[in-house]
Amino acid sequence: MAVNSCHYFLHSQFAALSSPSVASTRRSSSPSRNRITCTATPPVASSMEEGRRKLMEFPYLSAPVRDLMVELISTAENRLESHLLPCTLPLDVQYYENPNGNSQASLQIRRGIDSSPIDFILGCWIHSKLPTGGDLNITTLLGYMNSSTDAPNCLIELIQPSPTSLVIILDLPPRKDPVLYPDYLHTFYESTQLDTYRQQIEKIPEAKPFLSASLHVRSLLSPTKIMFSVETEAGDSARMEEIVRSHLIPVFKDVLGIWLNQCACGEREVGETEKAYLTKRDSLIRIKSIEMDLESSFPSLFGPELASRVISEIRKVLSGDS
C-alpha cells in the first residue's frame, strides 16, 4: 500500500526483493502512470473513477499478467460492491511518482461498511527503475477481514521483473493458530482442498519454490501457501504467457473464489474475548508490516517527503480516520 502497500500488510516481500542480493535477479511490479496534479478536490465519485482507472492500467506488466490482475480485482469488486465504501485517498496518493519520474505507484483502498465483515480491500502496483539497471514491478491485491469474524485474509502478489520471469504469492493467511483450532484448519484449508492448487503449480517444470527472507512474513502464511518463482528460457516470453493463461489464471481465480465464498461472504460469529484478540493481532501485523515495508523502502524509492505523505494517508484509512 503505500502501494508497496503491497507488502504493506502481510508481506515483507518487498524488502526481501529490494535487497542488493536479490534486486539484481528479481524485480517486480507495481504502479506506474502519468503524474497527476490536483488543484481542487474532485467529487468522491470522479476521484474514485480516475484512481481505479489508473490502477487497472497495470502498464508495466505483460499482457497475460495484466489480464489476470484485472480479472481478479474486477471479480472481487463486483462480488463485494455492496460491502465496500468508495476509496477516499487523495488523488495524489492514489497515484504518485518520485521527482525523477523513475518510480511510480498506484493505490486503491476501500474500507468495508460497518455491517460488513470486511475491513478493507487493497489493490496496488509499483514500478521503479533501479540503480542496478533492473526493474521493480509489484502488483498486489489484499483482502482483510475485521474482528467480527476469524476468517482468513486474502493475499495475492505478482512480481514481474521481465516477460520471462515471475514470482507468485497466493495465500489465505490464517488469523487463528490451526494447531490450537483443528476445526479452523479443516474448514478453511482441508475441506476447500487448497493444497491441490499448490500442487498444480508445483508440477509446472519452470516453477521453483520461492522463500521470503523475512521470518515475520513466513510466520504469517498458511500451510497451503503458494510461493513460487517461474522462469522461462531467455527470450521465451511465449512460454511464460502459456503458463500464465493455462495454469496460473485458473488457480488464482479458484483460490479467490474460495476466499470470497468461504471468508468474505461466509458467516462466522466470534465472542467478545476473541474479537479483542483478533483486533490486537491484526493491528500488530499492520504496524509491523508498515515498518518493514513502507518505512524502510519507500523513502529510497519516492523520497522522504512523498513517502511520509503516502504512509500517513494509508495509516488514516486503515485506522478509520479517513
N, C-alpha and C positions, 0 to 999 in steps of 0.2 A: 503495500500500500504505500505508502509513500511510494507507492507503486511498487517498489520493491516490496512494497507492501506485500508485494508478492510474498515476501517471505515474512513479511512483517509479522504475521501471526504465528505461523507454525514453523516455518522453515527457515533455518538459518542457512538455507541452501545458498542464498545469495552470497553470504560471507564466505562460504566454502569455495564457491566457484570464482569468486573475485580474488582469491589469494594468489600470489605470484606463481605458486607451483602448479595451480590448476588453470589459471587465467589464460595461459598460452595455449592450452589444449582444448578448452571448452568455453563457449560463451553462449549466453542465452538471451532470451527475448524480453522484451518489454516494450515500453511505449515509444512512439515517435509520432510526430506530427509537425505542423507548422505552428509557429508561435502564435498564441492568442493573447491579445491585449484588450483589457476591459476598461472602458472609460465610464461605464454606467452599469448598474446592477440589472441584469436582464430578468424577466419573469422566470419563475422556477421551471415552468414547462419548457420554455425555449432553451434555458440553460441546460436542463437535463437532456433535451433532444440533441443539442450540439455536443455535449460531453459524451453521450452514448455513441453518437456517430463517429467521433474521433476514436473511441475505444475500439469499435468494431472494424476499424480500418486495418489494424494489425499490419502495417505497411512493410515490415521487415521480415515477416515470416514467409516461408514457401507457401504456394497455393493450397496444397492439401492440409497443412498445419493450420493455415488461416481458416480454411473451411471448417476444420474440426472445432476450433475455438468459437467461431461464430455460431455454429450449431449448438454447442454446449451452453453458451451464455443465453442464446435465444430460447432454448428449451427450459432452462432454469427460470428465466424471467416470465415466460408465458405460463408456466405451471404455478409460479408463486406470486404473480402480479397482485392478486388481492391481499397478499400478506405484506406487501412492501410499500414503503414510503418513497417519494422521489429522492434522488440524490441531491443533497444540499451543499455540497462542496463548492467553493468559489470556482468560477471557470478557470482561473489561472492556477488552480490546484487540480482540476480535472484534466488539464493538460499543461505541461510546463517543460522548459528546456533550459540548459545552462547558458551562460553568456556567450560561450564559443559555438553553441549550436551543435556540439557533437554528442550531447546526451539529451534524450527526450523521454518523456513518460506520459502515460495516460492512465487515469484512475477514476473509477466509479465505486461508490459505496452507498448501498441502500439499506437503511435500517428497517427492521420489521415493525409492523404496527403493534400496539400494546397487547392485543389479544392473540398475537401470533407467537409460536414457539421459536421463531427465527429471530436471532439477534441482528444479524446483518448478512448481506451478500456483497462480496467484493470482487471486482474484475479489474485487472490492470495489465499493462505491459511496459517494458523499459527497453530502450535501445541506447547503446553507448559505443562509441569508437574508443577503444582502449589504447593507452600509450604503447602497448606491446604490438599494436597493429591489428589485433583481432577485434571481434565484435562481442558485445554482451547483449543478448536478446533473451528476455524472460517474459513469459506471459502466464498469468495466474487467474484462477477462479477459486474463490473461497466461499464456503457456506458455513456460518457459525450459528449454533443454537443458543438459546438463552437458558436461564436456570429453571424455567418451568418444565423442562424435560432433561433427561440424561442422555438423549440420543447422540450418536457421534456427529462430529462435524464433517465437512467435505473439503478435501484439498486436491486441487488439480494444478499442476505446474508443468510447463513445457519450456525447455531451454534449447534454443537452436542457434549454435554458433556458425553453422554453414548448411547449405542444402543437403549435405551428406552426413550430417551429424545431429543427433537429437538426444536430449536427456528427458526422460518422462518420469513424473512423480504423480501418483494417483493413490489416494487413500481415504478411508473414512476413519480418522483418528478417534480413538475411544475417549470417553470422558469419565469412565469408571474403570477400575482395575479388573480386567477379565478373570484374573486368578481368584480374586475375592468374590466375584459375581459371575459364576459359570453360566447362569441363565442369560447374562448380558452377552457373553461370548457366543452362545448358541443363537440368540435372537438376531444379532447383527452380523455375525461373521460365519457361523456354520450353516444355519438354515438358508442363508442367502447365497451360499456357495461362492463367496467372494474369492476364495483361494484358487478356484478354477480359472479365474481371469488372469491371475498372476502366472499360473502355469501356461496359459496360452501365450503370453508374452515371452516367457522363458524359452519356448520352443522356437522362436524366431532365431535363425542362425546368427544374425548380426547383433543380437541383443545380449548384453552382458550386465550382470548386477551392478548397480551404482550405489555407493555407500557415502552418505553425508559425513563430512569431517566433524560435525557437531554431535557430541553425545546428547546434548539437550534435545536436538531435533529427533534423533533416533529414539530417545526415550518416550516421545510423544506419539509415535506412529503405531499402527496396529500390526498384528502378526500376519495380516494378509496384504500389507503394503506392496505397491508396485513401484519399484525404483530401478530403472534400467537406463543404460546408455545404449543407443543404437547407432552404429557406424557402418556406412556402406563404403565401397571402394571409392577412391578419389575420382570425382567426376561422374560417378554413377548416381546422379540425383533421381533418375527414373526408378531405380530400385527403392530408394527411400520413399518416393511417392506411393509406390505399390504397397510398401509396408504400412504406411500411414492409412491409406484408404482401405486396404484389405484386412488389416489386423488391429491397428490402434483405434480407429474410429468406432468399430463395433464394441470393443471393450470399454472405451471411455463412455460411450452412450449408455451401455448397460449398467455400469457402476454408478453413473449419475442418476439413472432411473431408480436404482435401488435406494440411493440416498433420498431422493425426492419422495418415494413411496413409503419407505420404512422409517425415515427420520424426520424430514421436513414436514411431511403431511401425515405422519403417524400420530398415534395418541398414547402418551405415556405420562403418568402422573407421578410426581415426586413429593415427598414430605418437606416440611419447613427446614428440618435439620439438613436434609440432603440438598435443598436449594442453597443454603448458606455455604455448604461445601463446594458446590458447583460454581457459585459466584466467585468464591475466593480462588479456586483453581483456574477458572477462565481468566480472571484478572491477572494472576501471576504469570500465566503463559503469554498474555499480550504484552505486559510490561517487559518481560524478558526478551521477547521477540523484537520489540521496538529497539531495545538497547543493542541487541546483537546484530540486527539487520539494518535498520534505518539510521540510527545514530552513529553507527560505526562506518557505514559505507556511503551514505547519501552526501555528506559534505564533500567528499572527494569527487563525486560524480556531478553534483549540481552546485557546489559552492555552499559555504556556511549559511549565508542569509536565506537563500531559497530553500535549502534543506530544512532549516529551522521553521520556516513558514509552513511548508508542506507537512512536516511531522506534527506541528501544533494543530493544524486543521484536522488531521487524522485523529489525533487524541480527542478533539472536541466531539467529533462524530461518534466515536466509539464509546465515549463516556455519556453520550446522550445530551450534550450541551449544545448541539447544533442541529 
